[in-house]
């Protein structure tokens, strides 16, 4: 059974917020969209609000569902639900990431993303 994960495509001033995972562990040193595993009894939207409070120290406004993909890693399968979102309150801080970056959609291909996120980079650049 796939692990349920949500991710936020946070947009501001035409840019998208991405975070670089700390070295070691799963996808260490690669870039990702903020988010995380859905807890039991939690909706995907609630998960995103909680995860962004924990990871970035901000209040997140989930705007709309974008897409869903399933990706098989060697040790697990994840079902990722991506939502467009914004930050109405707070300035993102790298509380769990090595660093954060606001990037233009066309610049995202310059970053090395986690394999599950990679297919969406071109779609964002073309959106």
N, CA, C and O atoms as a Tinker XYZ file with bonds, in Angstrom:
   508  protein
     1  N      0.847000   -1.183000    0.000000    73     2
     2  CA     0.000000    0.000000    0.000000    64     1     3
     3  C      0.889000    1.242000    0.000000    63     2     4     5
     4  O      1.793000    1.352000    0.828000    81     3
     5  N      0.643000    2.178000   -0.919000    73     3     6
     6  CA     1.499000    3.377000   -0.982000    64     5     7
     7  C      1.354000    4.265000    0.256000    63     6     8     9
     8  O      0.293000    4.328000    0.877000    81     7
     9  N      2.429000    4.937000    0.591000    73     7    10
    10  CA     2.422000    5.925000    1.666000    64     9    11
    11  C      1.781000    7.192000    1.107000    63    10    12    13
    12  O      2.162000    7.657000    0.033000    81    11
    13  N      0.811000    7.754000    1.829000    73    11    14
    14  CA     0.123000    8.962000    1.389000    64    13    15
    15  C      0.927000   10.193000    1.800000    63    14    16    17
    16  O      1.194000   10.418000    2.981000    81    15
    17  N      1.308000   10.988000    0.791000    73    15    18
    18  CA     2.136000   12.176000    1.010000    64    17    19
    19  C      1.487000   13.359000    0.301000    63    18    20    21
    20  O      0.942000   13.210000   -0.792000    81    19
    21  N      1.547000   14.528000    0.922000    73    19    22
    22  CA     1.072000   15.747000    0.272000    64    21    23
    23  C      2.234000   16.705000    0.088000    63    22    24    25
    24  O      3.185000   16.707000    0.870000    81    23
    25  N      2.147000   17.513000   -0.950000    73    23    26
    26  CA     3.199000   18.493000   -1.230000    64    25    27
    27  C      2.554000   19.790000   -1.691000    63    26    28    29
    28  O      1.534000   19.783000   -2.381000    81    27
    29  N      3.164000   20.906000   -1.298000    73    27    30
    30  CA     2.651000   22.234000   -1.628000    64    29    31
    31  C      3.512000   22.891000   -2.697000    63    30    32    33
    32  O      4.731000   22.990000   -2.562000    81    31
    33  N      2.858000   23.335000   -3.749000    73    31    34
    34  CA     3.503000   24.177000   -4.750000    64    33    35
    35  C      3.145000   25.602000   -4.335000    63    34    36    37
    36  O      2.117000   26.147000   -4.735000    81    35
    37  N      4.029000   26.192000   -3.515000    73    35    38
    38  CA     3.775000   27.511000   -2.925000    64    37    39
    39  C      4.273000   28.580000   -3.890000    63    38    40    41
    40  O      5.451000   28.622000   -4.243000    81    39
    41  N      3.351000   29.441000   -4.307000    73    39    42
    42  CA     3.692000   30.466000   -5.291000    64    41    43
    43  C      3.652000   31.856000   -4.660000    63    42    44    45
    44  O      2.781000   32.173000   -3.850000    81    43
    45  N      4.631000   32.676000   -5.064000    73    43    46
    46  CA     4.667000   34.083000   -4.640000    64    45    47
    47  C      5.463000   34.862000   -5.674000    63    46    48    49
    48  O      6.583000   34.487000   -6.020000    81    47
    49  N      4.884000   35.934000   -6.158000    73    47    50
    50  CA     5.552000   36.810000   -7.130000    64    49    51
    51  C      6.098000   36.035000   -8.328000    63    50    52    53
    52  O      7.194000   36.321000   -8.809000    81    51
    53  N      5.337000   35.059000   -8.805000    73    51    54
    54  CA     5.735000   34.287000   -9.975000    64    53    55
    55  C      6.765000   33.208000   -9.715000    63    54    56    57
    56  O      7.192000   32.520000  -10.642000    81    55
    57  N      7.174000   33.051000   -8.451000    73    55    58
    58  CA     8.179000   32.046000   -8.096000    64    57    59
    59  C      7.560000   30.946000   -7.252000    63    58    60    61
    60  O      6.467000   31.106000   -6.708000    81    59
    61  N      8.270000   29.821000   -7.145000    73    59    62
    62  CA     7.822000   28.650000   -6.394000    64    61    63
    63  C      8.858000   28.321000   -5.328000    63    62    64    65
    64  O     10.060000   28.332000   -5.593000    81    63
    65  N      8.381000   28.026000   -4.116000    73    63    66
    66  CA     9.275000   27.710000   -3.004000    64    65    67
    67  C      9.675000   26.240000   -3.041000    63    66    68    69
    68  O      8.824000   25.354000   -3.122000    81    67
    69  N     10.988000   25.992000   -2.980000    73    67    70
    70  CA    11.511000   24.626000   -2.904000    64    69    71
    71  C     12.496000   24.539000   -1.744000    63    70    72    73
    72  O     13.081000   25.542000   -1.335000    81    71
    73  N     12.671000   23.339000   -1.226000    73    71    74
    74  CA    13.588000   23.120000   -0.110000    64    73    75
    75  C     14.571000   22.015000   -0.434000    63    74    76    77
    76  O     14.220000   21.020000   -1.068000    81    75
    77  N     15.813000   22.199000    0.007000    73    75    78
    78  CA    16.849000   21.181000   -0.191000    64    77    79
    79  C     16.938000   20.318000    1.054000    63    78    80    81
    80  O     17.163000   20.815000    2.157000    81    79
    81  N     16.758000   19.018000    0.862000    73    79    82
    82  CA    16.822000   18.088000    1.986000    64    81    83
    83  C     18.240000   18.031000    2.549000    63    82    84    85
    84  O     19.220000   18.150000    1.813000    81    83
    85  N     18.330000   17.848000    3.859000    73    83    86
    86  CA    19.638000   17.723000    4.502000    64    85    87
    87  C     20.309000   16.434000    4.041000    63    86    88    89
    88  O     19.622000   15.473000    3.694000    81    87
    89  N     21.652000   16.398000    4.034000    73    87    90
    90  CA    22.370000   15.190000    3.619000    64    89    91
    91  C     21.995000   13.996000    4.493000    63    90    92    93
    92  O     21.616000   14.149000    5.655000    81    91
    93  N     22.112000   12.801000    3.904000    73    91    94
    94  CA    21.771000   11.578000    4.622000    64    93    95
    95  C     20.280000   11.314000    4.512000    63    94    96    97
    96  O     19.514000   12.210000    4.158000    81    95
    97  N     19.873000   10.122000    4.805000    73    95    98
    98  CA    18.459000    9.787000    4.749000    64    97    99
    99  C     17.933000    9.722000    3.327000    63    98   100   101
   100  O     18.690000    9.812000    2.361000    81    99
   101  N     16.638000    9.564000    3.218000    73    99   102
   102  CA    15.972000    9.438000    1.933000    64   101   103
   103  C     16.082000   10.738000    1.134000    63   102   104   105
   104  O     15.701000   11.804000    1.617000    81   103
   105  N     16.594000   10.644000   -0.068000    73   103   106
   106  CA    16.724000   11.802000   -0.981000    64   105   107
   107  C     17.589000   12.919000   -0.396000    63   106   108   109
   108  O     17.390000   14.089000   -0.724000    81   107
   109  N     18.534000   12.575000    0.454000    73   107   110
   110  CA    19.406000   13.583000    1.050000    64   109   111
   111  C     20.128000   14.414000    0.004000    63   110   112   113
   112  O     20.670000   13.870000   -0.958000    81   111
   113  N     20.138000   15.739000    0.186000    73   111   114
   114  CA    20.819000   16.655000   -0.725000    64   113   115
   115  C     20.013000   17.010000   -1.965000    63   114   116   117
   116  O     20.468000   17.810000   -2.783000    81   115
   117  N     18.818000   16.428000   -2.122000    73   115   118
   118  CA    17.983000   16.742000   -3.280000    64   117   119
   119  C     16.908000   17.764000   -2.899000    63   118   120   121
   120  O     16.602000   17.949000   -1.721000    81   119
   121  N     16.352000   18.412000   -3.897000    73   119   122
   122  CA    15.326000   19.427000   -3.698000    64   121   123
   123  C     13.942000   18.785000   -3.722000    63   122   124   125
   124  O     13.736000   17.733000   -4.328000    81   123
   125  N     12.996000   19.443000   -3.047000    73   123   126
   126  CA    11.624000   18.954000   -2.968000    64   125   127
   127  C     10.670000   20.116000   -2.759000    63   126   128   129
   128  O     11.075000   21.246000   -2.486000    81   127
   129  N      9.391000   19.803000   -2.898000    73   127   130
   130  CA     8.346000   20.746000   -2.537000    64   129   131
   131  C      7.979000   20.478000   -1.084000    63   130   132   133
   132  O      7.946000   19.317000   -0.677000    81   131
   133  N      7.702000   21.510000   -0.284000    73   131   134
   134  CA     7.360000   21.293000    1.124000    64   133   135
   135  C      6.131000   20.393000    1.273000    63   134   136   137
   136  O      5.210000   20.435000    0.457000    81   135
   137  N      6.139000   19.586000    2.320000    73   135   138
   138  CA     5.010000   18.694000    2.591000    64   137   139
   139  C      5.473000   17.506000    3.394000    63   138   140   141
   140  O      6.549000   17.527000    3.991000    81   139
   141  N      4.655000   16.461000    3.407000    73   139   142
   142  CA     5.035000   15.282000    4.165000    64   141   143
   143  C      3.933000   14.251000    4.220000    63   142   144   145
   144  O      2.929000   14.345000    3.515000    81   143
   145  N      4.141000   13.259000    5.076000    73   143   146
   146  CA     3.220000   12.133000    5.199000    64   145   147
   147  C      1.936000   12.563000    5.898000    63   146   148   149
   148  O      1.953000   13.320000    6.869000    81   147
   149  N      0.825000   12.055000    5.374000    73   147   150
   150  CA    -0.475000   12.310000    5.975000    64   149   151
   151  C     -0.641000   11.426000    7.209000    63   150   152   153
   152  O     -0.420000   10.217000    7.153000    81   151
   153  N     -1.031000   12.042000    8.316000    73   151   154
   154  CA    -1.271000   11.300000    9.560000    64   153   155
   155  C     -2.667000   10.661000    9.515000    63   154   156   157
   156  O     -3.543000   11.148000    8.801000    81   155
   157  N     -2.879000    9.568000   10.276000    73   155   158
   158  CA    -4.207000    8.940000   10.312000    64   157   159
   159  C     -5.288000    9.954000   10.712000    63   158   160   161
   160  O     -5.117000   10.713000   11.666000    81   159
   161  N     -6.399000    9.955000    9.970000    73   159   162
   162  CA    -7.511000   10.845000   10.274000    64   161   163
   163  C     -7.330000   12.275000    9.777000    63   162   164   165
   164  O     -8.186000   13.126000   10.020000    81   163
   165  N     -6.249000   12.543000    9.098000    73   163   166
   166  CA    -5.927000   13.892000    8.635000    64   165   167
   167  C     -6.227000   14.001000    7.137000    63   166   168   169
   168  O     -5.893000   13.096000    6.372000    81   167
   169  N     -6.850000   15.095000    6.720000    73   167   170
   170  CA    -7.068000   15.308000    5.291000    64   169   171
   171  C     -5.756000   15.778000    4.658000    63   170   172   173
   172  O     -4.874000   16.266000    5.365000    81   171
   173  N     -5.617000   15.637000    3.342000    73   171   174
   174  CA    -4.403000   16.141000    2.693000    64   173   175
   175  C     -4.167000   17.630000    2.959000    63   174   176   177
   176  O     -3.030000   18.060000    3.154000    81   175
   177  N     -5.241000   18.404000    2.966000    73   175   178
   178  CA    -5.110000   19.841000    3.223000    64   177   179
   179  C     -4.629000   20.119000    4.642000    63   178   180   181
   180  O     -3.775000   20.980000    4.852000    81   179
   181  N     -5.175000   19.393000    5.616000    73   179   182
   182  CA    -4.728000   19.546000    7.007000    64   181   183
   183  C     -3.262000   19.158000    7.140000    63   182   184   185
   184  O     -2.503000   19.801000    7.866000    81   183
   185  N     -2.870000   18.105000    6.437000    73   183   186
   186  CA    -1.478000   17.667000    6.454000    64   185   187
   187  C     -0.555000   18.780000    5.959000    63   186   188   189
   188  O      0.469000   19.065000    6.581000    81   187
   189  N     -0.916000   19.400000    4.855000    73   187   190
   190  CA    -0.073000   20.462000    4.304000    64   189   191
   191  C      0.071000   21.633000    5.265000    63   190   192   193
   192  O      1.172000   22.152000    5.451000    81   191
   193  N     -1.027000   22.050000    5.874000    73   191   194
   194  CA    -0.976000   23.162000    6.828000    64   193   195
   195  C     -0.044000   22.800000    7.985000    63   194   196   197
   196  O      0.803000   23.601000    8.382000    81   195
   197  N     -0.206000   21.581000    8.526000    73   195   198
   198  CA     0.641000   21.137000    9.646000    64   197   199
   199  C      2.103000   21.041000    9.232000    63   198   200   201
   200  O      2.982000   21.567000    9.914000    81   199
   201  N      2.361000   20.367000    8.110000    73   199   202
   202  CA     3.740000   20.176000    7.663000    64   201   203
   203  C      4.444000   21.511000    7.395000    63   202   204   205
   204  O      5.614000   21.667000    7.745000    81   203
   205  N      3.759000   22.460000    6.791000    73   203   206
   206  CA     4.397000   23.743000    6.488000    64   205   207
   207  C      4.623000   24.570000    7.753000    63   206   208   209
   208  O      5.564000   25.360000    7.819000    81   207
   209  N      3.763000   24.391000    8.754000    73   207   210
   210  CA     4.008000   25.037000   10.051000    64   209   211
   211  C      5.269000   24.427000   10.673000    63   210   212   213
   212  O      6.115000   25.152000   11.199000    81   211
   213  N      5.396000   23.080000   10.613000    73   211   214
   214  CA     6.543000   22.396000   11.205000    64   213   215
   215  C      7.833000   22.608000   10.413000    63   214   216   217
   216  O      8.891000   22.812000   11.007000    81   215
   217  N      7.760000   22.563000    9.078000    73   215   218
   218  CA     8.956000   22.639000    8.233000    64   217   219
   219  C      9.415000   24.062000    7.934000    63   218   220   221
   220  O     10.609000   24.325000    7.797000    81   219
   221  N      8.447000   24.979000    7.834000    73   219   222
   222  CA     8.768000   26.334000    7.374000    64   221   223
   223  C      8.443000   27.427000    8.391000    63   222   224   225
   224  O      8.914000   28.557000    8.260000    81   223
   225  N      7.636000   27.092000    9.410000    73   223   226
   226  CA     7.246000   28.081000   10.408000    64   225   227
   227  C      6.258000   29.111000    9.879000    63   226   228   229
   228  O      6.275000   30.264000   10.311000    81   227
   229  N      5.401000   28.709000    8.951000    73   227   230
   230  CA     4.446000   29.640000    8.347000    64   229   231
   231  C      3.026000   29.091000    8.391000    63   230   232   233
   232  O      2.807000   27.896000    8.590000    81   231
   233  N      2.067000   29.994000    8.201000    73   231   234
   234  CA     0.685000   29.602000    8.002000    64   233   235
   235  C      0.486000   29.427000    6.506000    63   234   236   237
   236  O      0.793000   30.330000    5.728000    81   235
   237  N     -0.023000   28.280000    6.102000    73   235   238
   238  CA    -0.224000   27.980000    4.692000    64   237   239
   239  C     -1.698000   28.092000    4.331000    63   238   240   241
   240  O     -2.569000   27.685000    5.099000    81   239
   241  N     -1.967000   28.646000    3.158000    73   239   242
   242  CA    -3.324000   28.652000    2.603000    64   241   243
   243  C     -3.330000   27.701000    1.416000    63   242   244   245
   244  O     -2.708000   27.973000    0.390000    81   243
   245  N     -4.043000   26.574000    1.561000    73   243   246
   246  CA    -4.159000   25.605000    0.474000    64   245   247
   247  C     -5.202000   26.148000   -0.494000    63   246   248   249
   248  O     -6.342000   26.417000   -0.114000    81   247
   249  N     -4.794000   26.305000   -1.753000    73   247   250
   250  CA    -5.687000   26.925000   -2.732000    64   249   251
   251  C     -6.453000   25.914000   -3.572000    63   250   252   253
   252  O     -7.682000   25.962000   -3.625000    81   251
   253  N     -5.747000   24.998000   -4.231000    73   251   254
   254  CA    -6.447000   24.013000   -5.059000    64   253   255
   255  C     -5.577000   22.793000   -5.307000    63   254   256   257
   256  O     -4.349000   22.870000   -5.343000    81   255
   257  N     -6.258000   21.659000   -5.477000    73   255   258
   258  CA    -5.581000   20.423000   -5.840000    64   257   259
   259  C     -5.033000   20.570000   -7.257000    63   258   260   261
   260  O     -5.703000   21.115000   -8.133000    81   259
   261  N     -3.800000   20.078000   -7.480000    73   259   262
   262  CA    -3.211000   20.170000   -8.812000    64   261   263
   263  C     -3.142000   18.802000   -9.490000    63   262   264   265
   264  O     -3.740000   18.595000  -10.546000    81   263
   265  N     -2.412000   17.872000   -8.878000    73   263   266
   266  CA    -2.252000   16.567000   -9.514000    64   265   267
   267  C     -1.833000   15.530000   -8.482000    63   266   268   269
   268  O     -1.460000   15.864000   -7.357000    81   267
   269  N     -1.901000   14.274000   -8.887000    73   267   270
   270  CA    -1.509000   13.161000   -8.021000    64   269   271
   271  C     -0.654000   12.201000   -8.835000    63   270   272   273
   272  O     -0.972000   11.885000   -9.981000    81   271
   273  N      0.432000   11.744000   -8.229000    73   271   274
   274  CA     1.271000   10.749000   -8.890000    64   273   275
   275  C      1.661000    9.673000   -7.875000    63   274   276   277
   276  O      1.718000    9.932000   -6.673000    81   275
   277  N      1.925000    8.478000   -8.367000    73   275   278
   278  CA     2.440000    7.399000   -7.533000    64   277   279
   279  C      3.839000    7.080000   -8.035000    63   278   280   281
   280  O      4.067000    6.944000   -9.237000    81   279
   281  N      4.771000    6.963000   -7.096000    73   279   282
   282  CA     6.164000    6.693000   -7.461000    64   281   283
   283  C      6.678000    5.538000   -6.608000    63   282   284   285
   284  O      6.463000    5.495000   -5.396000    81   283
   285  N      7.353000    4.614000   -7.257000    73   283   286
   286  CA     7.934000    3.463000   -6.550000    64   285   287
   287  C      9.425000    3.699000   -6.345000    63   286   288   289
   288  O     10.203000    3.728000   -7.299000    81   287
   289  N      9.806000    3.867000   -5.083000    73   287   290
   290  CA    11.213000    3.894000   -4.697000    64   289   291
   291  C     11.625000    2.449000   -4.458000    63   290   292   293
   292  O     10.757000    1.581000   -4.363000    81   291
   293  N     12.926000    2.158000   -4.359000    73   291   294
   294  CA    13.343000    0.772000   -4.123000    64   293   295
   295  C     12.752000    0.154000   -2.854000    63   294   296   297
   296  O     12.485000   -1.048000   -2.816000    81   295
   297  N     12.546000    0.974000   -1.811000    73   295   298
   298  CA    12.085000    0.428000   -0.526000    64   297   299
   299  C     10.634000    0.753000   -0.176000    63   298   300   301
   300  O     10.122000    0.267000    0.832000    81   299
   301  N      9.962000    1.570000   -0.994000    73   299   302
   302  CA     8.586000    1.944000   -0.681000    64   301   303
   303  C      7.911000    2.585000   -1.886000    63   302   304   305
   304  O      8.565000    2.990000   -2.847000    81   303
   305  N      6.601000    2.663000   -1.809000    73   303   306
   306  CA     5.835000    3.337000   -2.848000    64   305   307
   307  C      5.102000    4.506000   -2.199000    63   306   308   309
   308  O      4.542000    4.368000   -1.112000    81   307
   309  N      5.108000    5.663000   -2.871000    73   307   310
   310  CA     4.424000    6.832000   -2.340000    64   309   311
   311  C      3.369000    7.320000   -3.322000    63   310   312   313
   312  O      3.550000    7.271000   -4.539000    81   311
   313  N      2.262000    7.792000   -2.759000    73   311   314
   314  CA     1.225000    8.448000   -3.543000    64   313   315
   315  C      1.271000    9.916000   -3.138000    63   314   316   317
   316  O      0.917000   10.271000   -2.014000    81   315
   317  N      1.709000   10.761000   -4.060000    73   315   318
   318  CA     1.879000   12.192000   -3.790000    64   317   319
   319  C      0.712000   12.988000   -4.348000    63   318   320   321
   320  O      0.351000   12.853000   -5.517000    81   319
   321  N      0.129000   13.819000   -3.493000    73   319   322
   322  CA    -0.923000   14.740000   -3.915000    64   321   323
   323  C     -0.351000   16.151000   -3.837000    63   322   324   325
   324  O      0.076000   16.604000   -2.775000    81   323
   325  N     -0.350000   16.835000   -4.972000    73   323   326
   326  CA     0.206000   18.184000   -5.047000    64   325   327
   327  C     -0.917000   19.222000   -5.057000    63   326   328   329
   328  O     -1.911000   19.082000   -5.769000    81   327
   329  N     -0.731000   20.256000   -4.255000    73   327   330
   330  CA    -1.696000   21.349000   -4.147000    64   329   331
   331  C     -0.987000   22.681000   -4.383000    63   330   332   333
   332  O      0.146000   22.879000   -3.944000    81   331
   333  N     -1.660000   23.582000   -5.076000    73   331   334
   334  CA    -1.167000   24.951000   -5.155000    64   333   335
   335  C     -1.519000   25.624000   -3.843000    63   334   336   337
   336  O     -2.584000   25.378000   -3.276000    81   335
   337  N     -0.614000   26.483000   -3.355000    73   335   338
   338  CA    -0.810000   27.115000   -2.055000    64   337   339
   339  C     -0.100000   28.464000   -2.008000    63   338   340   341
   340  O      0.686000   28.808000   -2.891000    81   339
   341  N     -0.401000   29.216000   -0.954000    73   339   342
   342  CA     0.266000   30.499000   -0.719000    64   341   343
   343  C      0.511000   30.647000    0.782000    63   342   344   345
   344  O     -0.010000   29.878000    1.589000    81   343
   345  N      1.305000   31.639000    1.134000    73   343   346
   346  CA     1.632000   31.894000    2.535000    64   345   347
   347  C      1.064000   33.262000    2.911000    63   346   348   349
   348  O      1.667000   34.290000    2.605000    81   347
   349  N     -0.111000   33.276000    3.582000    73   347   350
   350  CA    -0.692000   34.560000    3.979000    64   349   351
   351  C     -0.041000   35.164000    5.216000    63   350   352   353
   352  O     -0.210000   36.352000    5.490000    81   351
   353  N      0.709000   34.344000    5.972000    73   351   354
   354  CA     1.276000   34.825000    7.221000    64   353   355
   355  C      2.609000   34.135000    7.511000    63   354   356   357
   356  O      2.689000   32.908000    7.561000    81   355
   357  N      3.652000   34.946000    7.702000    73   355   358
   358  CA     4.965000   34.414000    8.048000    64   357   359
   359  C      5.923000   34.402000    6.868000    63   358   360   361
   360  O      5.515000   34.493000    5.710000    81   359
   361  N      7.200000   34.289000    7.188000    73   359   362
   362  CA     8.255000   34.189000    6.182000    64   361   363
   363  C      8.915000   32.828000    6.364000    63   362   364   365
   364  O      9.348000   32.503000    7.470000    81   363
   365  N      9.004000   32.019000    5.295000    73   363   366
   366  CA     9.546000   30.668000    5.434000    64   365   367
   367  C     10.975000   30.633000    5.976000    63   366   368   369
   368  O     11.832000   31.413000    5.561000    81   367
   369  N     11.210000   29.719000    6.905000    73   367   370
   370  CA    12.535000   29.468000    7.459000    64   369   371
   371  C     12.868000   27.996000    7.240000    63   370   372   373
   372  O     11.976000   27.149000    7.300000    81   371
   373  N     14.141000   27.676000    6.986000    73   371   374
   374  CA    14.528000   26.278000    6.764000    64   373   375
   375  C     14.659000   25.507000    8.083000    63   374   376   377
   376  O     15.768000   25.229000    8.539000    81   375
   377  N     13.520000   25.167000    8.689000    73   375   378
   378  CA    13.527000   24.478000    9.981000    64   377   379
   379  C     13.952000   23.021000    9.866000    63   378   380   381
   380  O     14.518000   22.471000   10.811000    81   379
   381  N     13.689000   22.383000    8.721000    73   379   382
   382  CA    14.100000   20.991000    8.514000    64   381   383
   383  C     14.928000   20.815000    7.241000    63   382   384   385
   384  O     15.528000   19.761000    7.031000    81   383
   385  N     14.962000   21.831000    6.404000    73   383   386
   386  CA    15.730000   21.766000    5.159000    64   385   387
   387  C     17.108000   22.386000    5.340000    63   386   388   389
   388  O     17.322000   23.204000    6.234000    81   387
   389  N     18.032000   21.987000    4.482000    73   387   390
   390  CA    19.359000   22.593000    4.474000    64   389   391
   391  C     19.260000   24.044000    4.001000    63   390   392   393
   392  O     19.937000   24.927000    4.528000    81   391
   393  N     18.411000   24.277000    3.001000    73   391   394
   394  CA    18.172000   25.639000    2.517000    64   393   395
   395  C     16.848000   25.689000    1.767000    63   394   396   397
   396  O     16.312000   24.666000    1.341000    81   395
   397  N     16.334000   26.912000    1.618000    73   395   398
   398  CA    15.110000   27.165000    0.856000    64   397   399
   399  C     15.452000   28.089000   -0.300000    63   398   400   401
   400  O     16.427000   28.839000   -0.242000    81   399
   401  N     14.642000   28.030000   -1.353000    73   399   402
   402  CA    14.882000   28.869000   -2.520000    64   401   403
   403  C     13.552000   29.183000   -3.199000    63   402   404   405
   404  O     12.703000   28.304000   -3.350000    81   403
   405  N     13.375000   30.437000   -3.608000    73   403   406
   406  CA    12.258000   30.825000   -4.461000    64   405   407
   407  C     12.786000   30.794000   -5.884000    63   406   408   409
   408  O     13.711000   31.538000   -6.212000    81   407
   409  N     12.220000   29.952000   -6.732000    73   407   410
   410  CA    12.711000   29.792000   -8.104000    64   409   411
   411  C     11.580000   30.027000   -9.107000    63   410   412   413
   412  O     10.426000   29.680000   -8.856000    81   411
   413  N     11.932000   30.615000  -10.232000    73   411   414
   414  CA    10.973000   30.750000  -11.323000    64   413   415
   415  C     10.671000   29.362000  -11.884000    63   414   416   417
   416  O     11.557000   28.508000  -11.909000    81   415
   417  N      9.435000   29.121000  -12.334000    73   415   418
   418  CA     9.108000   27.786000  -12.858000    64   417   419
   419  C     10.083000   27.301000  -13.936000    63   418   420   421
   420  O     10.422000   26.118000  -13.966000    81   419
   421  N     10.535000   28.187000  -14.811000    73   419   422
   422  CA    11.469000   27.800000  -15.862000    64   421   423
   423  C     12.867000   27.485000  -15.360000    63   422   424   425
   424  O     13.666000   26.901000  -16.092000    81   423
   425  N     13.174000   27.859000  -14.133000    73   423   426
   426  CA    14.492000   27.588000  -13.541000    64   425   427
   427  C     14.534000   26.272000  -12.764000    63   426   428   429
   428  O     15.616000   25.815000  -12.395000    81   427
   429  N     13.387000   25.659000  -12.513000    73   427   430
   430  CA    13.332000   24.466000  -11.666000    64   429   431
   431  C     14.156000   23.309000  -12.214000    63   430   432   433
   432  O     14.662000   22.494000  -11.442000    81   431
   433  N     14.301000   23.224000  -13.539000    73   431   434
   434  CA    15.076000   22.127000  -14.133000    64   433   435
   435  C     16.557000   22.193000  -13.774000    63   434   436   437
   436  O     17.277000   21.215000  -13.975000    81   435
   437  N     17.023000   23.313000  -13.252000    73   435   438
   438  CA    18.430000   23.462000  -12.852000    64   437   439
   439  C     18.720000   22.764000  -11.518000    63   438   440   441
   440  O     19.881000   22.568000  -11.158000    81   439
   441  N     17.666000   22.392000  -10.789000    73   439   442
   442  CA    17.811000   21.786000   -9.470000    64   441   443
   443  C     17.607000   20.272000   -9.563000    63   442   444   445
   444  O     16.819000   19.794000  -10.380000    81   443
   445  N     18.320000   19.527000   -8.724000    73   443   446
   446  CA    18.153000   18.065000   -8.669000    64   445   447
   447  C     17.069000   17.745000   -7.657000    63   446   448   449
   448  O     17.266000   17.919000   -6.454000    81   447
   449  N     15.912000   17.274000   -8.144000    73   447   450
   450  CA    14.763000   16.980000   -7.292000    64   449   451
   451  C     14.704000   15.509000   -6.917000    63   450   452   453
   452  O     15.302000   14.657000   -7.574000    81   451
   453  N     13.973000   15.229000   -5.850000    73   451   454
   454  CA    13.662000   13.857000   -5.482000    64   453   455
   455  C     12.965000   13.209000   -6.684000    63   454   456   457
   456  O     12.190000   13.875000   -7.370000    81   455
   457  N     13.224000   11.934000   -6.947000    73   455   458
   458  CA    12.646000   11.278000   -8.127000    64   457   459
   459  C     11.131000   11.402000   -8.252000    63   458   460   461
   460  O     10.621000   11.527000   -9.365000    81   459
   461  N     10.404000   11.372000   -7.147000    73   459   462
   462  CA     8.943000   11.462000   -7.218000    64   461   463
   463  C      8.476000   12.841000   -7.681000    63   462   464   465
   464  O      7.413000   12.956000   -8.292000    81   463
   465  N      9.253000   13.886000   -7.399000    73   463   466
   466  CA     8.885000   15.254000   -7.790000    64   465   467
   467  C      9.304000   15.589000   -9.212000    63   466   468   469
   468  O      8.682000   16.431000   -9.860000    81   467
   469  N     10.345000   14.942000   -9.700000    73   467   470
   470  CA    10.962000   15.309000  -10.974000    64   469   471
   471  C      9.997000   15.410000  -12.161000    63   470   472   473
   472  O     10.125000   16.346000  -12.950000    81   471
   473  N      9.033000   14.487000  -12.323000    73   471   474
   474  CA     8.147000   14.577000  -13.489000    64   473   475
   475  C      7.311000   15.861000  -13.533000    63   474   476   477
   476  O      6.823000   16.250000  -14.595000    81   475
   477  N      7.151000   16.505000  -12.400000    73   475   478
   478  CA     6.285000   17.689000  -12.352000    64   477   479
   479  C      7.025000   18.974000  -12.725000    63   478   480   481
   480  O      6.393000   19.997000  -12.989000    81   479
   481  N      8.336000   18.930000  -12.749000    73   479   482
   482  CA     9.117000   20.130000  -13.014000    64   481   483
   483  C      8.815000   20.705000  -14.391000    63   482   484   485
   484  O      8.600000   21.910000  -14.528000    81   483
   485  N      8.798000   19.860000  -15.403000    73   483   486
   486  CA     8.497000   20.344000  -16.751000    64   485   487
   487  C      7.077000   20.882000  -16.843000    63   486   488   489
   488  O      6.837000   21.900000  -17.494000    81   487
   489  N      6.131000   20.200000  -16.191000    73   487   490
   490  CA     4.733000   20.656000  -16.213000    64   489   491
   491  C      4.601000   22.031000  -15.586000    63   490   492   493
   492  O      3.836000   22.858000  -16.082000    81   491
   493  N      5.327000   22.298000  -14.506000    73   491   494
   494  CA     5.282000   23.618000  -13.890000    64   493   495
   495  C      5.902000   24.678000  -14.789000    63   494   496   497
   496  O      5.411000   25.805000  -14.856000    81   495
   497  N      6.972000   24.322000  -15.474000    73   495   498
   498  CA     7.639000   25.272000  -16.376000    64   497   499
   499  C      6.724000   25.643000  -17.536000    63   498   500   501
   500  O      6.785000   26.760000  -18.051000    81   499
   501  N      5.873000   24.700000  -17.946000    73   499   502
   502  CA     5.000000   24.929000  -19.098000    64   501   503
   503  C      3.641000   25.495000  -18.699000    63   502   504   505
   504  O      2.875000   25.931000  -19.558000    81   503
   505  N      3.338000   25.491000  -17.400000    73   503   506
   506  CA     2.011000   25.957000  -16.935000    64   505   507
   507  C      1.882000   27.466000  -17.034000    63   506   508
   508  O      0.839000   28.021000  -16.687000    81   507
